[in-house]
Amino acid sequence: MTRPRLAFLDASHGDSSTSRNFRRELDADLVEFDVTDGRLPDHFDYDGVVISGSSSSVYWDEPWIRSLVSWVADADERGVPLLGVCFGHQVVAAALGGTVEDMGEFELGYNEIERTRADDEDDILAGIGERFTVFTSHGDRVAELPSGADLLAENEFGVHAFRRNHAFGVQFHPEYDTDTAETIARQKEFLPDERIQSVVDGITPENYAAACEAKRLFDNFVGYVNRANAGSVESAA
């Protein structure tokens, strides 16, 4: 099967590890756009769209964020498959009519997530255990899901995965390797040194191996994109 062509909307403010991590995990051809620099696709002729994490908040009043949310809403209306990760998850939620808010706390490090629905063919979390380990790094959350969305996973901090039709969001970071996880943790200078060190100490081969289970969602998304596009071709024939 032909590798899908995905628009990769990079909101990481130029973090070089972001492109590397997603290119490693996604069996697809990525066309990259630095959305923090105001670059967005000028069309929707992609098999799917992936939106990265960011140090920004979706509710900030910045032109590039407004433009990004608007473009993602337009892509959704056109039926383009979407996958948002962390900030990208919040962008998808906001674009579809959900709400995002400051948690008043920060979730950082390897944590457990619980699935809320059983597998179906198009489930982004298909094949992943009912409880699974992920690396998290966020101070915002999806406070209200878009109308018609299904909650797929959560923990005590809130929504960690959802779906509405062809749009998916995950709050955690399945793309991270251990180097990225440690770098991100050490950048959180607003947190106490003791907490940061505790998170770094938890970045072990064992925890990383456990978190690799969640990487399956990338293959699930690519599989969904391929099935969706195959269906579109059959409908047009």
Residue frames as a rotation matrix with the C-alpha (Angstrom) as fourth column:
MET 1
0.575 0.818 0.000 0.00
0.818 -0.575 0.000 0.00
0.000 0.000 -1.000 0.00
THR 2
0.018 -0.547 0.837 1.23
0.456 -0.740 -0.494 3.53
0.890 0.391 0.236 -0.82
ARG 3
-0.564 -0.265 -0.782 2.53
0.823 -0.247 -0.511 5.49
-0.058 -0.932 0.358 2.14
PRO 4
0.553 0.830 0.079 0.03
0.832 -0.555 0.013 8.22
0.055 0.059 -0.997 3.03
ARG 5
-0.480 -0.613 0.628 0.99
0.556 -0.766 -0.323 11.85
0.679 0.194 0.708 2.59
LEU 6
0.371 0.590 -0.717 0.38
0.925 -0.165 0.343 13.75
0.084 -0.790 -0.607 5.82
ALA 7
0.250 -0.247 0.936 0.54
-0.035 -0.969 -0.246 17.47
0.968 0.029 -0.251 6.59
PHE 8
0.064 -0.317 -0.946 2.63
0.951 0.308 -0.039 17.77
0.304 -0.897 0.321 9.76
LEU 9
0.532 0.231 0.814 1.75
0.060 -0.970 0.236 20.97
0.844 -0.077 -0.530 11.61
ASP 10
-0.110 -0.753 -0.649 4.76
0.837 0.282 -0.468 21.63
0.536 -0.594 0.600 13.85
ALA 11
0.687 0.454 0.567 3.87
0.065 -0.816 0.574 23.89
0.724 -0.357 -0.590 16.78
SER 12
0.627 -0.461 -0.628 7.07
0.774 0.459 0.436 23.23
0.087 -0.760 0.644 18.75
HIS 13
0.939 -0.280 -0.199 8.69
-0.243 -0.950 0.194 26.65
-0.243 -0.134 -0.961 18.19
GLY 14
0.518 -0.756 -0.401 11.57
-0.710 -0.119 -0.694 25.13
0.477 0.644 -0.598 16.27
ASP 15
0.222 -0.428 0.876 12.42
-0.720 0.534 0.443 22.19
-0.657 -0.729 -0.190 18.55
SER 16
-0.263 -0.431 -0.863 14.48
-0.945 0.297 0.139 19.91
0.196 0.852 -0.486 16.29
SER 17
-0.934 -0.113 0.339 13.53
-0.222 0.927 -0.302 16.75
-0.280 -0.357 -0.891 18.19
THR 18
-0.084 0.995 0.062 9.85
-0.450 0.018 -0.893 17.16
-0.889 -0.103 0.446 17.26
SER 19
0.419 0.197 -0.886 10.28
-0.908 0.103 -0.407 16.45
0.011 0.975 0.223 13.56
ARG 20
-0.579 -0.733 -0.357 12.76
-0.706 0.670 -0.230 13.63
0.408 0.118 -0.905 14.29
ASN 21
-0.791 0.277 0.545 10.44
-0.288 0.617 -0.732 11.90
-0.539 -0.736 -0.409 16.72
PHE 22
0.245 0.968 -0.045 7.33
-0.480 0.081 -0.874 12.03
-0.842 0.236 0.484 14.53
ARG 23
0.266 -0.218 -0.939 9.24
-0.942 0.147 -0.301 11.00
0.204 0.965 -0.166 11.40
ARG 24
-0.810 -0.587 0.017 10.58
-0.568 0.776 -0.275 7.99
0.149 -0.232 -0.961 13.28
GLU 25
-0.705 0.543 0.456 7.15
-0.113 0.549 -0.829 6.87
-0.700 -0.636 -0.326 14.51
LEU 26
0.319 0.912 -0.259 4.89
-0.397 -0.119 -0.910 7.58
-0.860 0.393 0.324 11.52
ASP 27
-0.496 -0.390 0.776 5.07
0.483 0.618 0.620 5.26
-0.721 0.683 -0.118 8.50
ALA 28
0.647 0.722 0.244 4.07
0.683 -0.407 -0.607 8.11
-0.339 0.559 -0.757 6.21
ASP 29
-0.359 -0.683 0.636 5.48
0.845 -0.528 -0.089 10.92
0.397 0.505 0.766 4.09
LEU 30
0.271 0.422 -0.865 5.34
0.817 -0.576 -0.025 14.13
-0.509 -0.700 -0.500 6.13
VAL 31
-0.065 -0.203 0.977 5.05
0.635 -0.764 -0.116 17.59
0.770 0.613 0.179 4.60
GLU 32
-0.202 -0.137 -0.970 6.14
0.973 -0.143 -0.182 19.91
-0.114 -0.980 0.162 7.41
PHE 33
0.184 0.307 0.934 4.79
0.351 -0.908 0.230 23.34
0.918 0.285 -0.275 8.27
ASP 34
-0.753 -0.432 -0.496 6.15
0.633 -0.272 -0.725 25.58
0.178 -0.860 0.478 11.03
VAL 35
0.158 0.952 0.261 2.80
0.773 -0.284 0.567 26.87
0.614 0.112 -0.781 12.21
THR 36
0.360 -0.070 -0.930 4.35
0.782 -0.521 0.342 29.11
-0.509 -0.851 -0.133 14.90
ASP 37
-0.704 -0.630 -0.328 5.87
0.274 -0.667 0.693 31.09
-0.655 0.398 0.642 12.03
GLY 38
-0.085 0.807 -0.585 2.45
-0.539 -0.531 -0.654 31.43
-0.838 0.259 0.480 10.43
ARG 39
-0.692 -0.211 -0.691 3.01
-0.714 0.346 0.609 28.70
0.111 0.914 -0.391 7.84
LEU 40
-0.121 0.713 0.691 -0.06
-0.295 0.638 -0.711 26.59
-0.948 -0.290 0.133 7.07
PRO 41
-0.661 -0.049 0.749 -1.00
0.613 0.540 0.577 24.50
-0.432 0.841 -0.327 4.04
ASP 42
-0.712 0.415 -0.567 -2.79
-0.537 -0.841 0.059 26.50
-0.452 0.346 0.822 1.34
HIS 43
-0.122 0.712 -0.692 -5.00
-0.750 0.390 0.534 23.52
0.650 0.584 0.487 0.49
PHE 44
0.138 0.272 0.952 -6.41
-0.882 0.472 -0.007 20.35
-0.451 -0.839 0.305 2.08
ASP 45
0.698 0.106 -0.708 -5.16
-0.580 0.663 -0.473 17.80
0.420 0.741 0.525 -0.44
TYR 46
-0.545 -0.811 0.214 -3.51
-0.784 0.403 -0.471 15.53
0.296 -0.425 -0.856 2.14
ASP 47
-0.254 0.420 -0.872 -4.36
0.087 0.907 0.411 12.02
0.963 0.029 -0.267 3.25
GLY 48
0.556 0.414 -0.720 -4.30
0.754 0.113 0.647 13.19
0.350 -0.903 -0.249 6.86
VAL 49
0.270 -0.409 0.872 -3.01
-0.277 -0.900 -0.337 15.81
0.922 -0.150 -0.356 9.28
VAL 50
0.290 -0.256 -0.922 -0.88
0.878 0.454 0.151 15.53
0.380 -0.854 0.356 12.44
ILE 51
0.535 -0.085 0.840 -0.52
-0.218 -0.975 0.041 18.43
0.816 -0.205 -0.540 14.90
SER 52
-0.222 -0.793 -0.568 2.40
0.459 0.429 -0.778 18.43
0.860 -0.434 0.269 17.36
GLY 53
0.410 0.200 -0.890 2.83
0.909 -0.172 0.380 19.57
-0.077 -0.965 -0.252 20.92
SER 54
0.085 -0.337 0.938 3.86
0.318 -0.883 -0.346 23.08
0.944 0.328 0.032 21.90
SER 55
-0.693 -0.326 -0.643 4.91
0.716 -0.206 -0.667 25.23
0.085 -0.923 0.376 24.84
SER 56
-0.862 0.446 0.239 2.01
-0.392 -0.887 0.243 27.55
0.320 0.116 0.940 23.93
SER 57
-0.657 0.740 0.146 -1.61
0.244 0.391 -0.888 27.40
-0.714 -0.547 -0.437 25.08
VAL 58
-0.535 0.502 0.679 -4.53
0.834 0.187 0.519 27.08
0.133 0.844 -0.519 22.69
TYR 59
0.492 0.851 -0.181 -6.46
0.870 -0.483 0.095 29.87
-0.006 -0.205 -0.979 24.42
TRP 60
-0.315 -0.645 -0.696 -3.68
0.502 -0.736 0.454 32.47
-0.806 -0.206 0.556 24.02
ASP 61
0.766 0.615 -0.189 -4.70
0.230 -0.536 -0.812 35.39
-0.601 0.579 -0.552 21.83
GLU 62
-0.314 -0.903 -0.295 -2.03
-0.240 -0.225 0.944 34.97
-0.919 0.367 -0.146 19.15
PRO 63
0.185 0.451 -0.873 -2.62
-0.920 -0.232 -0.315 35.15
-0.345 0.862 0.372 15.38
TRP 64
-0.569 -0.456 -0.685 -0.83
-0.716 0.684 0.140 31.90
0.405 0.570 -0.715 14.55
ILE 65
-0.929 0.283 0.240 -2.92
0.056 0.747 -0.662 29.97
-0.366 -0.602 -0.710 17.09
ARG 66
-0.033 0.964 -0.263 -6.19
-0.379 -0.255 -0.889 31.42
-0.925 0.070 0.374 15.80
SER 67
0.053 -0.012 -0.999 -5.16
-0.998 -0.014 -0.053 30.60
-0.014 1.000 -0.013 12.22
LEU 68
-0.871 -0.437 -0.227 -4.15
-0.433 0.899 -0.068 27.06
0.234 0.039 -0.972 13.18
VAL 69
-0.669 0.682 0.295 -7.42
0.072 0.454 -0.888 26.32
-0.739 -0.573 -0.353 14.97
SER 70
0.186 0.756 -0.627 -9.38
-0.638 -0.393 -0.663 27.75
-0.747 0.524 0.409 12.04
TRP 71
-0.254 -0.353 -0.900 -7.45
-0.938 0.318 0.140 25.67
0.236 0.880 -0.412 9.48
VAL 72
-0.992 -0.112 0.066 -7.94
-0.127 0.940 -0.316 22.48
-0.026 -0.322 -0.946 11.50
ALA 73
-0.291 0.955 0.052 -11.68
-0.129 0.014 -0.992 23.22
-0.948 -0.295 0.119 11.75
ASP 74
0.241 0.341 -0.909 -11.82
-0.911 -0.245 -0.333 23.60
-0.336 0.908 0.251 7.96
ALA 75
-0.656 -0.539 -0.529 -9.89
-0.678 0.728 0.100 20.34
0.331 0.424 -0.843 7.49
ASP 76
-0.845 0.402 0.352 -12.34
0.014 0.676 -0.737 18.57
-0.534 -0.618 -0.577 9.79
GLU 77
0.084 0.938 -0.337 -15.30
-0.459 -0.263 -0.848 19.87
-0.884 0.226 0.409 7.81
ARG 78
0.157 -0.119 -0.980 -13.70
-0.982 0.085 -0.167 18.42
0.103 0.989 -0.104 4.67
GLY 79
0.942 0.331 0.060 -13.37
-0.337 0.928 0.157 15.00
-0.004 -0.168 0.986 6.27
VAL 80
0.198 -0.945 -0.261 -9.56
-0.413 0.161 -0.896 14.97
0.889 0.285 -0.358 6.46
PRO 81
0.657 0.002 -0.754 -8.34
0.564 0.663 0.492 12.53
0.501 -0.748 0.435 9.17
LEU 82
0.341 -0.476 0.811 -6.74
-0.514 -0.816 -0.263 14.43
0.787 -0.327 -0.523 12.07
LEU 83
0.487 -0.245 -0.838 -4.40
0.744 0.619 0.252 13.41
0.457 -0.746 0.484 14.88
GLY 84
0.438 -0.332 0.836 -3.43
-0.411 -0.901 -0.142 15.93
0.800 -0.281 -0.531 17.56
VAL 85
0.185 -0.486 -0.854 -0.78
0.751 0.631 -0.196 15.24
0.634 -0.605 0.482 20.22
CYS 86
-0.416 -0.289 -0.862 -0.73
0.871 -0.398 -0.287 17.22
-0.260 -0.871 0.418 23.51
PHE 87
-0.559 0.213 -0.801 -1.15
-0.179 -0.975 -0.134 20.86
-0.810 0.068 0.583 22.35
GLY 88
-0.885 0.210 -0.416 -2.32
-0.408 0.081 0.909 19.35
0.225 0.974 0.014 19.04
HIS 89
-0.625 0.675 -0.391 -4.95
0.727 0.686 0.023 17.33
0.284 -0.270 -0.920 20.93
GLN 90
-0.297 0.484 -0.823 -6.19
0.566 -0.605 -0.560 20.58
-0.769 -0.632 -0.094 22.47
VAL 91
-0.771 -0.007 -0.636 -6.18
-0.455 -0.694 0.558 22.30
-0.445 0.720 0.532 19.06
VAL 92
-0.840 0.491 -0.230 -8.36
0.114 0.575 0.810 19.55
0.530 0.654 -0.539 17.60
ALA 93
-0.401 0.715 -0.572 -10.73
0.908 0.227 -0.352 19.79
-0.122 -0.661 -0.741 20.57
ALA 94
-0.390 0.215 -0.895 -11.00
0.142 -0.947 -0.289 23.57
-0.910 -0.240 0.339 20.24
ALA 95
-0.896 -0.001 -0.444 -11.45
-0.424 -0.293 0.857 23.41
-0.131 0.956 0.262 16.46
LEU 96
-0.700 0.648 -0.302 -14.35
0.338 0.672 0.659 20.98
0.630 0.359 -0.689 16.88
GLY 97
0.093 0.798 0.596 -16.08
-0.216 -0.568 0.794 23.15
0.972 -0.202 0.119 19.51
GLY 98
0.445 -0.011 -0.895 -14.62
0.777 0.502 0.380 21.83
0.445 -0.865 0.232 22.77
THR 99
0.836 -0.174 0.520 -12.97
-0.343 -0.905 0.250 23.92
0.427 -0.388 -0.817 25.47
VAL 100
0.158 -0.879 -0.450 -9.43
0.658 0.434 -0.616 23.99
0.737 -0.198 0.647 26.84
GLU 101
0.860 0.148 0.488 -8.38
-0.232 -0.739 0.632 25.40
0.454 -0.657 -0.601 30.21
ASP 102
-0.272 -0.924 0.269 -5.41
-0.605 -0.053 -0.795 25.82
0.749 -0.378 -0.544 32.53
MET 103
0.181 0.325 -0.928 -5.35
0.365 0.854 0.371 22.91
0.913 -0.406 0.035 35.01
GLY 104
0.676 -0.037 0.736 -3.77
-0.601 -0.606 0.521 24.95
0.426 -0.795 -0.432 37.79
GLU 105
0.452 -0.609 0.652 -1.21
-0.346 0.554 0.757 22.17
-0.822 -0.568 0.040 38.14
PHE 106
0.152 -0.488 -0.859 1.25
-0.985 -0.005 -0.171 20.33
0.079 0.873 -0.482 35.90
GLU 107
0.843 0.097 0.529 1.36
-0.150 0.987 0.058 16.67
-0.517 -0.128 0.846 34.90
LEU 108
0.371 -0.817 -0.440 4.92
-0.895 -0.189 -0.403 15.61
0.247 0.544 -0.802 34.10
GLY 109
-0.555 -0.724 0.411 6.65
-0.781 0.623 0.043 12.26
-0.287 -0.297 -0.911 33.72
TYR 110
-0.770 0.249 -0.587 5.59
-0.133 0.838 0.529 8.67
0.624 0.485 -0.613 33.22
ASN 111
-0.574 0.685 0.448 2.01
-0.692 -0.114 -0.713 8.12
-0.437 -0.720 0.540 34.35
GLU 112
-0.844 0.342 0.414 -0.76
0.419 0.902 0.109 5.59
-0.336 0.265 -0.904 33.89
ILE 113
-0.621 0.694 -0.365 -3.77
-0.783 -0.568 0.253 6.12
-0.032 0.443 0.896 31.64
GLU 114
-0.601 0.506 0.618 -7.00
0.137 0.827 -0.544 4.13
-0.787 -0.243 -0.567 31.66
ARG 115
-0.946 0.322 -0.026 -8.98
-0.048 -0.062 0.997 3.36
0.319 0.945 0.074 28.54
THR 116
-0.609 0.784 0.115 -12.72
-0.477 -0.246 -0.844 3.98
-0.634 -0.569 0.524 28.69
ARG 117
0.478 0.769 -0.425 -13.94
-0.816 0.209 -0.539 2.06
-0.326 0.605 0.727 25.61
ALA 118
0.314 -0.311 0.897 -13.40
0.190 0.946 0.262 -1.36
-0.930 0.088 0.356 24.05
ASP 119
-0.737 -0.669 -0.099 -11.51
-0.025 -0.120 0.992 -1.77
-0.676 0.734 0.072 20.76
ASP 120
0.676 0.692 0.254 -13.17
0.133 0.225 -0.965 -1.27
-0.725 0.686 0.060 17.44
GLU 121
0.481 -0.524 0.703 -11.52
0.872 0.363 -0.327 -1.35
-0.084 0.770 0.632 14.01
ASP 122
0.298 -0.306 0.904 -10.90
0.444 -0.794 -0.416 2.39
0.845 0.525 -0.101 13.90
ASP 123
0.976 0.051 -0.210 -9.96
0.214 -0.350 0.912 2.91
-0.027 -0.935 -0.352 17.55
ILE 124
0.541 -0.814 0.211 -6.73
-0.495 -0.511 -0.702 4.91
0.679 0.276 -0.680 17.79
LEU 125
-0.103 -0.553 0.827 -5.87
-0.992 0.124 -0.040 2.90
-0.080 -0.824 -0.561 20.94
ALA 126
0.851 0.464 -0.245 -6.69
-0.497 0.863 -0.092 -0.54
0.168 0.200 0.965 19.49
GLY 127
0.544 -0.628 -0.556 -4.33
0.299 0.764 -0.571 -3.22
0.784 0.145 0.604 20.78
ILE 128
-0.522 -0.666 0.533 -3.19
-0.280 -0.456 -0.845 -1.13
0.806 -0.590 0.052 23.77
GLY 129
-0.663 0.194 -0.723 -3.94
0.626 0.672 -0.395 -2.40
0.409 -0.715 -0.567 27.27
GLU 130
0.415 0.910 0.004 -6.81
0.710 -0.327 0.624 -1.17
0.569 -0.256 -0.782 29.42
ARG 131
0.910 -0.301 -0.285 -4.23
-0.017 -0.713 0.701 0.59
-0.414 -0.633 -0.654 31.62
PHE 132
0.532 -0.746 0.399 -1.03
0.793 0.275 -0.544 1.77
0.296 0.606 0.738 29.99
THR 133
0.223 -0.610 -0.760 2.03
0.623 -0.510 0.592 3.89
-0.750 -0.606 0.267 30.70
VAL 134
0.563 -0.065 0.824 2.80
0.704 -0.484 -0.520 7.14
0.432 0.873 -0.227 28.87
PHE 135
-0.595 -0.685 -0.421 5.03
0.790 -0.594 -0.150 10.20
-0.148 -0.422 0.894 29.22
THR 136
0.502 0.841 0.203 3.06
0.841 -0.529 0.113 13.35
0.203 0.114 -0.972 30.00
SER 137
-0.653 -0.642 -0.401 3.96
0.706 -0.708 -0.017 17.04
-0.273 -0.294 0.916 30.00
HIS 138
-0.373 0.595 0.712 1.10
0.442 -0.561 0.700 19.53
0.816 0.576 -0.054 30.17
GLY 139
-0.921 0.112 -0.374 -0.48
0.288 -0.452 -0.844 22.25
-0.263 -0.885 0.384 32.27
ASP 140
-0.449 0.824 -0.346 -3.64
-0.878 -0.478 0.003 22.62
-0.163 0.305 0.938 30.14
ARG 141
-0.826 0.247 0.507 -6.40
0.224 0.969 -0.106 20.10
-0.518 0.026 -0.855 29.52
VAL 142
-0.682 0.730 0.045 -9.50
-0.059 -0.116 0.992 19.58
0.729 0.674 0.122 27.44
ALA 143
-0.897 0.358 0.258 -12.16
-0.336 -0.176 -0.925 20.67
-0.286 -0.917 0.278 29.92
GLU 144
0.156 0.975 0.158 -15.15
-0.360 0.205 -0.910 19.93
-0.920 0.085 0.383 27.69
LEU 145
-0.609 -0.359 0.707 -15.14
0.418 0.613 0.670 17.53
-0.674 0.704 -0.224 24.77
PRO 146
-0.843 0.347 -0.410 -16.59
-0.537 -0.553 0.637 18.62
-0.006 0.758 0.653 21.43
SER 147
0.103 0.964 0.245 -20.22
-0.789 0.229 -0.570 17.71
-0.605 -0.134 0.785 20.89
GLY 148
0.852 0.348 -0.391 -20.49
-0.517 0.675 -0.527 14.14
0.080 0.651 0.755 19.61
ALA 149
-0.073 -0.964 -0.256 -16.96
-0.734 0.226 -0.641 13.17
0.675 0.141 -0.724 20.69
ASP 150
0.846 0.245 -0.473 -16.20
0.065 0.833 0.549 9.91
0.528 -0.496 0.689 22.46
LEU 151
0.408 -0.708 0.576 -13.85
-0.908 -0.246 0.340 9.80
-0.099 -0.662 -0.743 25.45
LEU 152
0.599 -0.258 -0.758 -11.23
-0.245 0.842 -0.481 7.09
0.763 0.474 0.441 24.81
ALA 153
0.063 -0.639 -0.766 -8.85
0.796 0.496 -0.348 7.42
0.602 -0.588 0.540 27.79
GLU 154
0.551 0.134 0.823 -8.36
-0.294 -0.892 0.343 9.43
0.781 -0.431 -0.452 30.97
ASN 155
-0.301 -0.483 -0.822 -6.60
0.728 0.440 -0.525 9.65
0.616 -0.757 0.219 34.32
GLU 156
0.115 0.397 -0.910 -6.92
0.946 -0.323 -0.022 11.84
-0.303 -0.859 -0.413 37.41
PHE 157
-0.670 -0.417 -0.614 -5.75
0.236 -0.904 0.356 14.87
-0.704 0.093 0.704 35.40
GLY 158
0.065 0.810 -0.583 -8.58
-0.536 -0.464 -0.705 14.54
-0.842 0.358 0.404 32.89
VAL 159
0.916 0.400 0.021 -9.09
-0.165 0.425 -0.890 13.64
-0.365 0.812 0.455 29.22
HIS 160
-0.095 -0.993 0.066 -6.15
-0.333 0.094 0.938 11.83
-0.938 0.067 -0.339 27.62
ALA 161
-0.976 -0.176 0.128 -7.71
0.074 0.284 0.956 10.65
-0.204 0.943 -0.264 24.35
PHE 162
-0.035 0.996 -0.087 -10.87
-0.119 -0.091 -0.989 11.29
-0.992 -0.024 0.122 22.38
ARG 163
-0.889 -0.146 0.434 -12.37
0.396 0.231 0.889 10.76
-0.230 0.962 -0.148 18.97
ARG 164
0.088 0.947 -0.309 -15.04
-0.167 -0.292 -0.942 12.39
-0.982 0.134 0.132 16.86
ASN 165
0.946 0.310 -0.096 -15.55
-0.169 0.217 -0.962 10.75
-0.277 0.926 0.257 13.50
HIS 166
0.685 -0.714 0.143 -12.20
0.543 0.370 -0.754 11.12
0.485 0.594 0.642 11.66
ALA 167
0.227 -0.590 0.775 -10.59
-0.442 -0.771 -0.458 13.38
0.868 -0.239 -0.436 14.29
PHE 168
0.614 -0.138 -0.777 -8.44
0.618 0.697 0.365 12.00
0.491 -0.704 0.513 17.14
GLY 169
0.347 -0.564 0.750 -6.56
-0.558 -0.766 -0.318 13.60
0.754 -0.308 -0.580 20.01
VAL 170
0.520 -0.259 -0.814 -4.14
0.694 0.683 0.227 12.25
0.497 -0.683 0.535 22.63
GLN 171
0.955 -0.091 0.282 -2.90
-0.224 -0.844 0.487 14.40
0.193 -0.529 -0.827 25.52
PHE 172
0.607 -0.754 0.252 0.24
0.026 0.336 0.942 12.35
-0.794 -0.565 0.224 26.22
HIS 173
0.346 -0.616 -0.708 3.45
-0.906 -0.416 -0.081 12.07
-0.245 0.669 -0.702 24.17
PRO 174
0.823 -0.021 0.567 3.79
0.056 0.998 -0.043 8.64
-0.565 0.067 0.822 22.50
GLU 175
0.874 -0.468 0.131 6.49
0.118 -0.056 -0.991 10.04
0.471 0.882 0.006 20.17
TYR 176
0.610 -0.663 0.434 9.04
-0.788 -0.561 0.252 10.83
0.077 -0.496 -0.865 22.89
ASP 177
0.332 -0.637 -0.696 12.30
0.320 0.770 -0.552 8.95
0.887 -0.040 0.460 23.26
THR 178
0.505 -0.119 -0.855 14.18
0.863 0.080 0.499 9.09
0.009 -0.990 0.143 26.56
ASP 179
-0.632 -0.775 0.021 16.45
0.775 -0.631 0.031 11.96
-0.011 0.036 0.999 25.46
THR 180
-0.462 0.548 0.698 13.44
0.102 -0.749 0.655 14.12
0.881 0.373 0.290 24.58
ALA 181
0.558 0.720 -0.413 11.67
0.470 0.136 0.872 13.21
0.684 -0.681 -0.262 27.82
GLU 182
0.120 -0.585 -0.802 14.67
0.971 -0.099 0.217 14.26
-0.206 -0.805 0.556 29.92
THR 183
-0.809 -0.432 0.398 15.22
0.534 -0.824 0.192 17.48
0.245 0.368 0.897 27.96
ILE 184
-0.101 0.874 0.474 11.56
0.115 -0.463 0.879 18.46
0.988 0.144 -0.053 28.32
ALA 185
0.599 0.328 -0.730 11.58
0.707 0.213 0.675 17.68
0.377 -0.920 -0.105 32.04
ARG 186
-0.212 -0.798 -0.564 14.68
0.941 -0.322 0.102 19.79
-0.263 -0.510 0.819 32.70
GLN 187
-0.707 -0.003 0.707 13.12
0.392 -0.834 0.389 22.75
0.589 0.552 0.591 30.87
LYS 188
0.353 0.936 0.000 10.32
0.469 -0.177 0.866 23.02
0.810 -0.305 -0.501 33.45
GLU 189
-0.640 -0.767 0.038 12.16
0.390 -0.367 -0.844 25.59
0.662 -0.526 0.535 35.55
PHE 190
-0.261 0.639 0.723 8.90
-0.682 -0.653 0.330 26.75
0.683 -0.407 0.606 37.16
LEU 191
0.766 0.487 -0.419 8.67
-0.095 0.731 0.675 23.41
0.635 -0.478 0.607 39.00
PRO 192
0.700 -0.521 0.489 10.68
-0.625 -0.115 0.772 22.59
-0.346 -0.846 -0.406 42.16
ASP 193
-0.132 -0.871 -0.473 14.11
-0.958 0.235 -0.165 21.08
0.255 0.432 -0.865 41.53
GLU 194
-0.642 -0.118 0.758 13.18
-0.508 0.805 -0.305 18.05
-0.574 -0.581 -0.577 43.59
ARG 195
0.396 0.862 0.318 10.18
-0.212 0.422 -0.881 17.28
-0.893 0.282 0.350 41.41
ILE 196
0.634 -0.224 -0.740 12.14
-0.771 -0.100 -0.629 17.65
0.067 0.969 -0.237 38.19
GLN 197
-0.477 -0.879 0.018 14.84
-0.873 0.471 -0.123 15.35
0.100 -0.074 -0.992 39.52
SER 198
-0.329 0.447 0.832 12.21
-0.330 0.771 -0.545 12.80
-0.885 -0.454 -0.107 40.51
VAL 199
0.760 0.613 -0.216 10.81
-0.372 0.139 -0.918 12.85
-0.532 0.778 0.334 36.97
VAL 200
0.276 -0.754 -0.595 14.30
-0.907 0.000 -0.421 12.49
0.318 0.656 -0.684 35.47
ASP 201
-0.618 -0.509 0.599 15.04
-0.718 0.676 -0.165 9.60
-0.321 -0.532 -0.783 37.81
GLY 202
0.077 0.769 0.635 11.89
-0.207 0.635 -0.744 7.92
-0.975 -0.074 0.208 36.48
ILE 203
0.643 0.066 -0.763 13.10
-0.761 -0.058 -0.646 8.04
-0.087 0.996 0.013 32.87
THR 204
-0.195 -0.658 0.728 14.37
-0.553 0.686 0.472 4.48
-0.810 -0.310 -0.498 33.00
PRO 205
-0.854 -0.131 -0.504 14.67
-0.502 0.460 0.732 1.80
0.136 0.878 -0.458 30.31
GLU 206
-0.816 0.578 -0.013 11.85
0.549 0.767 -0.331 -0.07
-0.182 -0.277 -0.943 32.04
ASN 207
-0.091 0.814 -0.573 9.44
0.225 -0.544 -0.809 2.88
-0.970 -0.203 -0.134 31.99
TYR 208
-0.362 -0.081 -0.929 10.35
-0.789 -0.503 0.352 3.74
-0.495 0.860 0.119 28.41
ALA 209
-0.987 -0.012 -0.159 9.78
-0.095 0.844 0.527 0.13
0.127 0.536 -0.835 27.34
ALA 210
-0.497 0.863 -0.094 6.36
0.669 0.312 -0.674 0.20
-0.553 -0.398 -0.732 29.00
ALA 211
-0.006 0.492 -0.871 5.49
-0.175 -0.858 -0.483 3.50
-0.985 0.149 0.091 27.29
CYS 212
-0.839 -0.367 -0.402 6.43
-0.445 0.037 0.895 2.08
-0.313 0.930 -0.194 23.87
GLU 213
-0.596 0.704 0.387 3.11
0.673 0.701 -0.237 0.18
-0.438 0.119 -0.891 23.92
ALA 214
0.262 0.776 -0.573 1.31
0.314 -0.630 -0.710 3.47
-0.913 0.006 -0.409 23.25
LYS 215
-0.552 -0.527 -0.646 3.37
-0.450 -0.465 0.763 4.06
-0.702 0.712 0.019 20.08
ARG 216
-0.692 0.357 0.627 0.99
0.605 0.760 0.236 1.59
-0.393 0.543 -0.742 18.44
LEU 217
0.261 0.877 -0.402 -1.47
0.433 -0.479 -0.764 4.45
-0.863 0.025 -0.505 18.05
PHE 218
-0.210 -0.390 -0.897 0.66
-0.611 -0.664 0.432 5.87
-0.764 0.638 -0.099 15.22
ASP 219
-0.994 -0.106 0.026 0.26
-0.054 0.681 0.730 2.68
-0.096 0.724 -0.683 13.18
ASN 220
-0.336 0.941 0.044 -3.43
0.775 0.303 -0.554 2.69
-0.534 -0.152 -0.831 14.09
PHE 221
0.205 0.405 -0.891 -3.79
-0.096 -0.898 -0.430 6.23
-0.974 0.174 -0.145 12.75
VAL 222
-0.607 -0.478 -0.635 -1.91
-0.674 -0.114 0.730 5.45
-0.421 0.871 -0.253 9.53
GLY 223
-0.906 0.326 0.269 -4.08
0.392 0.888 0.242 2.35
-0.160 0.325 -0.932 9.08
TYR 224
0.018 0.950 -0.311 -7.20
0.595 -0.260 -0.761 4.45
-0.804 -0.171 -0.570 9.60
VAL 225
-0.044 -0.112 -0.993 -5.96
-0.528 -0.841 0.118 7.02
-0.848 0.529 -0.022 7.05
ASN 226
-0.911 -0.358 -0.206 -5.33
-0.363 0.456 0.812 4.28
-0.197 0.815 -0.545 4.49
ARG 227
-0.623 0.749 0.225 -8.77
0.729 0.660 -0.181 2.76
-0.284 0.051 -0.957 5.00
ALA 228
0.146 0.693 -0.706 -10.45
0.278 -0.713 -0.643 6.16
-0.950 -0.102 -0.296 4.84
ASN 229
-0.250 -0.314 -0.916 -8.69
-0.702 -0.592 0.395 7.06
-0.667 0.742 -0.072 1.61
ALA 230
-0.991 -0.035 0.132 -9.37
0.052 0.798 0.600 3.65
-0.126 0.602 -0.789 0.09
GLY 231
-0.256 0.966 -0.012 -13.05
0.773 0.197 -0.604 4.20
-0.581 -0.164 -0.797 0.86
SER 232
0.137 0.254 -0.958 -12.94
-0.211 -0.937 -0.278 7.63
-0.968 0.240 -0.074 -0.75
VAL 233
-0.731 -0.475 -0.491 -11.41
-0.583 0.058 0.811 6.16
-0.356 0.878 -0.319 -3.93
GLU 234
-0.844 0.466 0.265 -14.04
0.513 0.846 0.146 3.42
-0.156 0.260 -0.953 -4.08
SER 235
0.020 0.901 -0.433 -16.84
0.540 -0.374 -0.754 6.00
-0.841 -0.218 -0.495 -3.60
ALA 236
-0.012 -0.101 -0.995 -15.46
-0.535 -0.840 0.092 8.12
-0.845 0.533 -0.044 -6.43
ALA 237
-0.899 -0.427 0.101 -15.11
-0.171 0.552 0.816 5.15
-0.404 0.716 -0.569 -8.80
